[in-house]
Amino acid sequence: MGFPGFRSGQSKRNINESRSTPTSSFAALTPDELEAHMERARYGSFELTDAVRPAYDMQIVPKQGFKHDRYSDPDCTTQIPVILASASRERLFDLFVDLVNSLGDVVNVVLETSHHGDTGEHQDYIREHIDMPVLTSLLYEFEDILMNDGCTGIAVVNPKRKQEIQLDEHKLLICYGSPQEIYERILIQHDVYPDNEMRFITEGEHVHSSSDRYIDVFDSFQYRLGIDGAFHDDTHFET
């Protein structure tokens, strides 16, 4: 399986900064070495999707697990409990859907794309008040882009409960809000276990993969969700 386009980066919101610099593990690679690295998806028992690859010098080896963190809301003093999780390809999507379904009957959806950002800026597109069965059907219909496009992410939000499940461009799962026991139970049911020593692919140099066809697929997904405009606020909860 080829990787027609890729971008190197350090984080979700700035994925173009770490190009072939003297400190980059990709700087001295031949095209054949780079292609071989991009073709490698399995690291022991863990398999990545097509969306992202770690640094060539393997600063961080992908693995399965989750750990707890806290998100500090920049607009107030509130700290929101967060679970960060990484799951192998064969279980990632079903796990994501199960987490999403825990949010309730009606939710908001935020589609995220960096397809048009030269330095990794992303745009958010929001659909409010979508019924869970309709959303679940659309998630399965657009599973490929959600799993394999390194420039697409999605967040599903219940603003009244102040809960959010995000599947980001790196195909990491971020679970915001309480009670976290619900998230933990679902993760463990999918054989994703707590690991306080977890290091995620975002903590080191990495490469995102995408292709032009995913731009059209994203537009179709946006249309099917009934989204017709951009939403540029990172705060998805109601105040």
DOKOL-838928 format. One line per 5 residues: for each residue x, y, z of N, C-alpha, C. Coordinates in Angstrom, 2 decimals, padded with zeros to 5 digits. Layout:
X:Y:Z:X:Y:Z:X:Y:Z  ...
END
This chain:
000.85:-001.19:000.00:000.00:000.00:000.00:000.88:001.24:000.00  000.64:002.14:-000.93:001.50:003.30:-001.05:001.01:004.45:-000.20  001.87:005.44:-000.03:001.53:006.64:000.72:001.77:007.82:-000.20  000.74:008.27:-000.95:000.94:009.27:-001.98:001.30:010.65:-001.46  001.03:010.93:-000.23:001.39:012.23:000.32:001.65:012.12:001.79
002.62:012.88:002.31:002.87:012.84:003.74:003.46:014.16:004.18  003.30:014.44:005.47:003.86:015.64:006.07:004.51:015.24:007.38  005.66:015.79:007.64:006.28:015.51:008.93:005.83:016.56:009.93  005.85:016.19:011.22:005.37:017.15:012.19:005.62:016.75:013.62  005.29:017.65:014.51:005.47:017.44:015.94:004.15:017.36:016.67
003.11:017.95:016.13:001.84:017.95:016.85:000.69:018.08:015.87  -000.50:017.83:016.37:-001.70:017.85:015.54:-001.90:019.20:014.87  -001.64:020.28:015.60:-001.96:021.59:015.08:-000.81:022.22:014.31  000.31:021.57:014.19:001.45:022.16:013.51:002.27:021.05:012.87  001.69:020.42:011.85:002.29:019.19:011.36:003.31:019.39:010.25
003.59:020.64:009.88:004.54:020.86:008.80:005.88:021.43:009.27  006.02:021.75:010.53:007.21:022.45:010.98:008.47:021.60:010.87  008.39:020.32:011.19:009.57:019.50:011.24:009.83:018.81:009.91  010.25:019.59:008.93:010.60:019.04:007.64:012.01:018.49:007.72  012.66:018.29:006.58:013.97:017.65:006.58:015.03:018.63:007.06
015.17:018.74:008.34:016.18:019.59:008.96:017.32:018.70:009.44  018.47:019.28:009.77:019.59:018.46:010.25:019.25:017.62:011.46  018.26:018.03:012.26:017.90:017.27:013.45:016.81:016.24:013.18  016.24:016.25:011.97:015.16:015.34:011.66:015.71:013.96:011.32  015.03:012.93:011.83:015.47:011.56:011.52:015.16:011.21:010.07
014.38:012.04:009.38:014.05:011.78:007.97:015.01:012.49:007.01  015.90:013.37:007.54:016.66:014.27:006.68:017.57:013.54:005.70  018.22:012.48:006.15:019.22:011.83:005.31:018.71:010.56:004.62  017.42:010.32:004.68:016.88:009.09:004.11:016.84:009.14:002.59  017.11:008.00:001.98:016.89:007.87:000.54:015.40:007.66:000.30
014.93:007.90:-000.92:013.52:007.63:-001.21:013.11:006.20:-000.89  013.98:005.24:-001.14:013.65:003.84:-000.85:013.53:003.60:000.65  014.42:004.23:001.43:014.36:004.08:002.88:013.08:004.71:003.44  012.71:005.88:002.91:011.50:006.54:003.36:010.27:005.71:003.01  010.24:005.18:001.79:009.10:004.37:001.37:008.96:003.12:002.25
010.10:002.48:002.54:010.06:001.29:003.39:009.54:001.63:004.78  009.95:002.78:005.32:009.47:003.18:006.64:007.97:003.46:006.62  007.50:004.11:005.56:006.08:004.42:005.46:005.24:003.16:005.26  005.82:002.15:004.65:005.08:000.90:004.43:004.95:000.08:005.71  005.82:000.32:006.67:005.78:-000.46:007.91:004.66:000.03:008.80
003.72:-000.84:009.12:002.60:-000.48:009.98:002.62:-001.21:011.32  003.26:-002.37:011.37:003.19:-003.19:012.58:004.45:-003.04:013.43  004.22:-002.86:014.72:005.29:-002.76:015.71:004.96:-003.73:016.82  005.50:-004.94:016.74:005.12:-005.99:017.66:003.67:-006.37:017.42  002.85:-006.33:018.47:001.44:-006.67:018.34:000.59:-005.46:017.98
001.20:-004.29:017.85:000.46:-003.06:017.58:000.57:-002.70:016.11  -000.58:-002.37:015.49:-000.59:-001.97:014.09:-001.18:-000.57:013.96  -000.45:000.31:013.27:-000.93:001.65:012.99:-001.88:001.64:011.80  -002.74:002.65:011.72:-003.50:002.88:010.49:-002.56:003.54:009.48  -003.10:003.88:008.32:-002.28:004.51:007.28:-002.01:005.99:007.55
-002.61:006.56:008.59:-002.62:008.01:008.78:-001.29:008.60:009.23  -000.48:007.83:009.96:000.68:008.43:010.62:001.76:007.37:010.80  003.02:007.82:010.82:004.15:006.96:011.11:005.08:007.66:012.09  005.76:006.90:012.95:006.68:007.50:013.92:007.98:007.93:013.26  008.84:008.58:014.05:010.15:008.98:013.56:010.95:007.78:013.07
011.81:008.02:012.10:012.62:006.93:011.55:013.55:006.36:012.62  014.02:007.20:013.53:014.91:006.72:014.59:014.15:006.13:015.77  012.83:006.00:015.61:011.99:005.32:016.60:012.14:005.93:018.00  012.03:007.26:018.07:012.05:007.93:019.37:010.95:007.36:020.28  009.80:007.07:019.68:008.66:006.51:020.41:008.12:005.33:019.60
008.03:004.18:020.23:007.49:002.99:019.57:006.00:002.92:019.88  005.15:002.88:018.86:003.70:002.83:019.11:003.30:001.60:019.93  002.36:001.81:020.84:001.86:000.71:021.66:000.43:001.01:022.08  -000.22:000.02:022.64:-001.61:000.14:023.04:-001.71:000.42:024.54  -002.65:001.27:024.90:-002.87:001.58:026.31:-003.52:002.94:026.49
-003.75:003.31:027.74:-004.29:004.64:028.01:-003.73:005.16:029.33  -003.80:006.48:029.45:-003.41:007.11:030.71:-004.25:008.36:030.94  -004.24:008.81:032.20:-005.06:009.95:032.60:-004.26:011.24:032.50  -004.98:012.33:032.21:-004.38:013.65:032.17:-005.47:014.65:032.53  -005.14:015.92:032.47:-006.13:016.96:032.70:-005.96:018.04:031.66
-007.09:018.58:031.21:-007.10:019.66:030.23:-007.47:020.95:030.95  -006.62:021.96:030.81:-006.89:023.26:031.44:-007.60:024.16:030.45  -008.83:024.51:030.73:-009.61:025.39:029.88:-008.98:026.79:029.91  -008.55:027.32:028.74:-007.90:028.64:028.74:-008.83:029.77:029.11  -010.14:029.55:029.02:-011.11:030.62:029.29:-011.53:030.70:030.76
-011.12:029.72:031.55:-011.48:029.75:032.97:-010.47:028.91:033.74  -010.71:028.76:035.02:-009.76:028.01:035.86:-010.11:026.53:035.92  -011.12:026.10:035.20:-011.57:024.72:035.26:-010.55:023.77:034.64  -010.33:022.65:035.30:-009.52:021.58:034.74:-010.42:020.39:034.46  -010.40:019.92:033.22:-011.28:018.84:032.79:-010.48:017.54:032.76
-010.97:016.47:033.41:-010.25:015.20:033.35:-010.27:014.63:031.93  -009.15:014.03:031.54:-008.97:013.52:030.18:-008.34:012.14:030.24  -008.76:011.27:029.34:-008.07:010.01:029.10:-007.50:010.04:027.69  -006.22:009.78:027.57:-005.56:009.65:026.28:-005.35:008.17:026.02  -005.72:007.72:024.81:-005.65:006.28:024.52:-005.11:006.04:023.12
-004.40:004.93:023.00:-003.88:004.46:021.72:-004.30:003.01:021.56  -004.91:002.68:020.41:-005.39:001.32:020.17:-004.93:000.84:018.81  -004.62:-000.43:018.73:-004.18:-001.04:017.48:-005.29:-000.98:016.44  -004.88:-000.95:015.18:-005.79:-000.75:014.07:-007.03:-001.65:014.12  -006.85:-002.93:014.44:-007.94:-003.88:014.32:-009.05:-003.65:015.33
-008.78:-002.86:016.38:-009.81:-002.61:017.39:-010.17:-001.13:017.52  -009.44:-000.26:016.82:-009.58:001.18:017.03:-010.98:001.69:016.68  -011.49:001.34:015.51:-012.74:001.95:015.08:-013.92:001.50:015.93  -014.03:000.22:016.19:-015.13:-000.27:017.03:-015.06:000.33:018.43  -013.85:000.50:018.93:-013.67:001.14:020.24:-014.17:002.58:020.19
-013.79:003.30:019.14:-014.23:004.69:018.98:-015.76:004.77:018.95  -016.40:003.91:018.18:-017.86:003.93:018.08:-018.51:003.63:019.43  -017.97:002.68:020.16:-018.53:002.36:021.48:-018.38:003.54:022.44  -017.26:004.21:022.41:-017.08:005.39:023.24:-018.07:006.49:022.86  -018.22:006.72:021.57:-019.16:007.74:021.09:-020.58:007.42:021.55
-020.97:006.16:021.45:-022.33:005.77:021.82:-022.62:005.95:023.30  -021.58:006.10:024.11:-021.79:006.32:025.54:-022.21:007.76:025.84  -022.16:008.63:024.83:-022.41:010.06:025.07:-023.89:010.44:025.12  -024.77:009.56:024.69:-026.19:009.90:024.75:-026.86:009.84:023.40  -028.15:010.23:023.39:-028.98:010.06:022.19:-028.80:011.16:021.16
-028.44:012.36:021.60:-028.28:013.50:020.69:-026.97:014.21:021.02  -026.16:014.46:020.00:-024.82:015.01:020.22:-024.51:016.07:019.16  -023.41:016.76:019.38:-022.82:017.64:018.37:-021.60:016.95:017.77  -021.30:017.29:016.52:-020.15:016.71:015.84:-019.26:017.82:015.31  -017.95:017.67:015.50:-016.99:018.62:014.95:-016.04:017.87:014.04
-016.09:018.18:012.75:-015.13:017.62:011.79:-013.92:018.53:011.72  -012.73:017.95:011.74:-011.50:018.73:011.73:-010.67:018.34:010.52  -010.14:019.34:009.80:-009.30:019.06:008.65:-008.12:020.01:008.60  -006.98:019.50:008.17:-005.81:020.34:007.89:-005.38:020.17:006.43  -006.29:019.73:005.57:-005.94:019.52:004.16:-005.47:020.79:003.48
-006.02:021.93:003.90:-005.72:023.18:003.21:-004.77:024.08:004.00  -004.20:023.56:005.07:-003.30:024.37:005.89:-001.84:024.11:005.54  -001.14:025.15:005.07:000.26:024.98:004.66:001.17:024.66:005.83  000.84:025.13:007.01:001.69:024.86:008.17:000.93:024.09:009.23  -000.08:023.34:008.80:-000.77:022.47:009.72:-001.98:023.06:010.40
-002.34:024.35:010.06:-003.55:024.91:010.66:-004.75:024.04:010.26  -005.69:023.90:011.17:-006.86:023.10:010.84:-008.12:023.94:010.95  -009.14:023.50:010.23:-010.45:024.11:010.28:-011.41:023.14:010.94  -012.33:023.70:011.71:-013.36:022.90:012.37:-014.72:023.20:011.74  -015.50:022.14:011.50:-016.84:022.27:010.95:-017.80:021.56:011.90
-018.85:022.26:012.32:-019.70:021.73:013.39:-021.11:021.44:012.90  -021.64:020.32:013.34:-023.06:019.98:013.17:-023.64:019.76:014.57  -024.66:020.53:014.89:-025.28:020.41:016.19:-026.51:019.51:016.13  -026.79:018.86:017.25:-028.04:018.12:017.46:-028.28:017.05:016.39  -027.40:016.08:016.34:-027.58:014.94:015.45:-027.92:013.71:016.29
-028.90:012.94:015.82:-029.29:011.73:016.54:-028.19:010.68:016.44  -027.97:009.97:017.53:-026.87:009.01:017.58:-026.99:007.91:016.51  -028.16:007.32:016.25:-028.21:006.30:015.20:-027.80:006.82:013.82  -028.17:008.06:013.52:-027.79:008.66:012.24:-026.27:008.85:012.19  -025.71:009.39:013.27:-024.26:009.59:013.33:-023.52:008.27:013.22
-023.95:007.28:013.97:-023.27:005.98:013.93:-023.23:005.41:012.53  -024.34:005.51:011.81:-024.39:005.03:010.43:-023.38:005.76:009.55  -023.29:007.08:009.73:-022.34:007.87:008.93:-020.90:007.56:009.30  -020.64:007.30:010.57:-019.28:006.94:010.98:-018.82:005.68:010.25  -019.68:004.67:010.19:-019.32:003.45:009.49:-019.17:003.69:007.99
-020.01:004.55:007.43:-019.92:004.84:006.01:-018.60:005.52:005.66  -018.10:006.35:006.56:-016.86:007.09:006.30:-015.71:006.58:007.18  -015.74:005.32:007.50:-014.70:004.72:008.33:-013.31:004.89:007.72  -013.19:004.75:006.42:-011.86:004.79:005.78:-011.15:006.11:006.04  -011.83:007.23:005.81:-011.16:008.52:006.00:-010.87:008.77:007.48
-011.78:008.35:008.36:-011.57:008.56:009.79:-010.38:007.76:010.31  -010.16:006.59:009.73:-009.07:005.73:010.17:-007.74:006.05:009.50  -007.76:006.42:008.24:-006.54:006.39:007.43:-006.06:007.73:006.89  -006.82:008.79:007.09:-006.39:010.10:006.61:-005.72:010.87:007.73  -004.46:011.20:007.54:-003.70:011.92:008.55:-003.99:013.40:008.60
-004.99:013.86:007.83:-005.39:015.27:007.88:-006.85:015.43:008.29  -007.46:014.36:008.81:-008.86:014.42:009.23:-008.99:013.93:010.67  -009.76:014.66:011.45:-010.11:014.24:012.80:-011.58:014.51:013.04  -012.11:013.97:014.12:-013.51:014.17:014.46:-013.66:014.19:015.97  -014.57:015.04:016.45:-014.92:015.07:017.86:-016.44:014.99:017.98
-016.90:014.20:018.93:-018.33:014.05:019.19:-018.56:014.55:020.62  -019.52:015.46:020.78:-019.66:016.22:022.01:-021.09:016.15:022.54  -021.21:015.92:023.83:-022.46:016.17:024.54:-022.22:017.39:025.42  -022.60:018.59:024.96:-022.25:019.80:025.71:-022.95:019.90:027.06  -024.12:019.31:027.18:-024.82:019.39:028.47:-024.11:018.56:029.52
-023.59:017.40:029.13:-022.84:016.56:030.07:-021.39:017.01:030.20  -020.96:017.91:029.30:-019.56:018.33:029.23:-018.65:017.11:028.99  -019.04:016.30:028.02:-018.27:015.12:027.64:-017.94:015.20:026.15  -016.79:014.68:025.80:-016.35:014.71:024.40:-015.45:013.52:024.12  -015.64:012.90:022.96:-014.76:011.86:022.46:-014.14:012.35:021.16
-012.84:012.35:021.10:-012.14:012.81:019.90:-011.29:011.69:019.33  -011.37:011.51:018.02:-010.43:010.68:017.26:-009.65:011.65:016.40  -008.41:011.91:016.78:-007.69:013.02:016.14:-006.94:012.55:014.89  -006.19:013.46:014.29:-005.48:013.16:013.04:-004.43:012.07:013.20  -003.97:011.87:014.43:-002.98:010.83:014.70:-003.63:009.48:015.00
-004.96:009.49:015.02:-005.78:008.31:015.36:-005.57:007.90:016.81  -005.35:008.91:017.64:-005.40:008.75:019.09:-006.80:009.09:019.56  -007.21:008.47:020.65:-008.50:008.74:021.26:-008.31:009.64:022.47  -009.10:010.72:022.54:-009.06:011.62:023.68:-010.46:011.72:024.25  -010.61:011.34:025.50:-011.92:011.28:026.16:-011.96:012.35:027.25
-012.81:013.36:027.05:-012.92:014.47:027.99:-014.15:014.31:028.88  -014.02:014.73:030.13:-015.16:014.83:031.01:-015.32:013.65:031.96  -016.34:013.74:032.77:-016.63:012.74:033.80:-018.05:012.20:033.61  -018.31:011.00:034.15:-017.41:010.12:034.91:-016.48:009.33:033.99  -015.20:009.28:034.34:-014.23:008.59:033.50:-014.34:007.07:033.61
-015.03:006.59:034.64:-015.19:005.14:034.79:-015.88:004.52:033.58  -016.78:005.28:032.95:-017.47:004.77:031.75:-016.46:004.56:030.63  -015.60:005.55:030.40:-014.57:005.43:029.38:-013.62:004.27:029.69  -013.21:004.19:030.93:-012.27:003.14:031.34:-012.84:001.75:031.07  -014.11:001.58:031.42:-014.75:000.28:031.24:-014.78:-000.12:029.76
-015.12:000.83:028.89:-015.18:000.54:027.46:-013.79:000.24:026.92  -012.81:001.00:027.32:-011.43:000.76:026.87:-010.96:-000.63:027.28  -011.20:-001.01:028.51:-010.75:-002.31:028.99:-011.50:-003.44:028.30  -012.78:-003.21:027.98:-013.53:-004.21:027.23:-012.91:-004.49:025.87  -012.20:-003.51:025.33:-011.52:-003.66:024.04:-010.04:-003.99:024.22
-009.67:-004.46:025.40:-008.29:-004.86:025.69:-007.30:-003.70:025.62  -007.76:-002.51:025.94:-006.88:-001.35:026.07:-006.80:-001.03:027.55  -005.60:-001.14:028.12:-005.43:-001.11:029.57:-004.63:000.11:030.02  -004.80:000.53:031.28:-004.06:001.69:031.78:-002.56:001.44:031.80  -001.82:002.48:031.44:-000.36:002.42:031.44:000.14:003.84:031.71
000.52:004.09:032.95:000.94:005.44:033.34:002.25:005.87:032.70  002.98:004.92:032.11:004.25:005.24:031.45:004.08:005.43:029.95  002.85:005.44:029.48:002.58:005.59:028.04:003.22:006.84:027.47  003.85:006.68:026.31:004.27:007.82:025.51:003.60:007.68:024.15  003.04:008.78:023.68:002.24:008.74:022.46:003.05:009.28:021.28
002.62:008.89:020.10:003.35:009.24:018.88:003.47:010.75:018.70  002.54:011.49:019.28:002.57:012.95:019.19:003.70:013.57:020.00  004.31:012.82:020.90:005.35:013.36:021.76:006.71:013.38:021.08  006.80:012.87:019.87:008.05:012.88:019.12:007.79:013.23:017.67  008.87:013.30:016.91:008.74:013.54:015.47:007.90:012.42:014.84
007.07:012.80:013.86:006.22:011.81:013.20:005.81:012.34:011.84  005.21:011.49:011.04:004.82:011.84:009.67:003.36:011.52:009.47  002.61:012.49:008.93:001.21:012.29:008.57:001.11:011.88:007.10  000.16:011.03:006.79:-000.05:010.58:005.42:-001.47:010.92:004.99  -001.60:011.39:003.74:-002.90:011.70:003.18:-002.83:011.59:001.66
-003.93:011.87:000.99:-003.95:011.91:-000.47:-005.05:012.86:-000.92  -004.98:013.30:-002.17:-005.95:014.26:-002.68:-007.37:013.70:-002.66  -007.52:012.40:-002.81:-008.87:011.84:-002.86:-009.60:012.05:-001.53  -008.85:012.14:-000.44:-009.50:012.34:000.84:-010.11:013.73:000.98  -009.66:014.69:000.19:-010.28:016.01:000.20:-011.72:015.90:-000.26
-011.93:015.15:-001.36:-013.29:014.95:-001.87:-014.14:014.13:-000.89  -013.53:013.12:-000.27:-014.27:012.31:000.70:-014.67:013.16:001.89  -013.77:014.02:002.36:-014.10:014.91:003.48:-015.28:015.80:003.12  -015.25:016.37:001.90:-016.36:017.22:001.47:-017.68:016.45:001.46  -017.63:015.19:001.03:-018.83:014.36:001.03:-019.33:014.09:002.44
-018.41:013.81:003.34:-018.75:013.57:004.74:-019.39:014.82:005.35  -018.78:015.95:005.08:-019.32:017.22:005.58:-020.74:017.44:005.06  -020.96:017.16:003.78:-022.28:017.33:003.18:-023.30:016.38:003.80  -022.90:015.12:003.98:-023.82:014.13:004.54:-024.20:014.46:005.99  -023.30:015.13:006.69:-023.60:015.55:008.05:-024.47:016.80:008.10
-024.65:017.43:006.95:-025.46:018.65:006.92:-024.71:019.87:007.39  -023.40:019.88:007.19:-022.56:021.00:007.62:-022.31:021.91:006.42  -022.57:023.21:006.60:-022.36:024.12:005.47:-021.47:025.32:005.82  -020.85:025.29:007.00:-020.01:026.42:007.35:-018.94:026.05:008.35  -017.92:026.90:008.47:-016.81:026.63:009.37:-017.11:027.14:010.77
-016.51:026.45:011.73:-016.66:026.81:013.15:-015.26:026.88:013.71  -014.85:028.04:014.22:-013.45:028.26:014.56:-013.22:028.42:016.05  -014.04:027.80:016.86:-013.89:027.90:018.31:-013.53:026.53:018.85  -012.42:026.44:019.59:-011.98:025.17:020.14:-012.79:024.73:021.35  -013.65:025.62:021.87:-014.44:025.27:023.04:-015.75:024.65:022.58
-015.91:023.35:022.80:-017.08:022.65:022.29:-018.16:022.48:023.36  -017.85:022.82:024.60:-018.82:022.65:025.68:-019.63:023.92:025.84  -020.84:023.75:026.34:-021.65:024.91:026.71:-021.14:025.48:028.02  -021.18:026.79:028.14:-020.76:027.44:029.39:-021.98:027.74:030.24
END
